[in-house]
């Protein structure tokens, strides 16, 4: 297997664009007009901006709930709808469940937001953010303005992309943590970083 330094760059004349790209106006001439360095130079700031944006959304929501004295009982009993309504209603009727759910929602949003803003244990934060958003989505299924696609699913897709692209390594603490010798020796740890 060739290392990165031994790998040859792909020559543009060898790249063949599929026929369907010409039908929507993306031909080789259009693609060649965009310098490769532009896409490479813009990718980092866009990923950083998306990570900070998602982090702010979660952190702000969590701190707002903490300050205002959030309880999930009303939402679970009256606003939940869809195929899992009975489950959400039973959770809202149980004071024990509400006493567990409330701090999980508030502190979960705060910790997810801080993890994304600071870029520390980013993939863990992204995973729990996606789980939390999926639960919100299921509690409100189907969305009011669409048969199935809601903003929760759009956020989940963005979070997935951030995880795949290693968003925590871009001006984040995960890049620093990955330089620690113990982390370098334990490659499984790097799966939760980035």
Secondary structure, DSSP 8 states (H G I E B T S, - for coil): ---TTTS----GGG----HHHHHTT--HHHHHHS-HHHHHHHHHHHHHHHHHHHHHHHHHHHHHHHHHT--SHHIIIII--STTHHHHHHHHH-HHHHHHHHHHHHHHHHHHHHHHHHTSSHHHHHHHHHHHHHHHHHHT-S-TTSSS--HHHHHHHHHHHHHHTTGGGSSSHHHHHTTSHHHHH-HHHHTT--
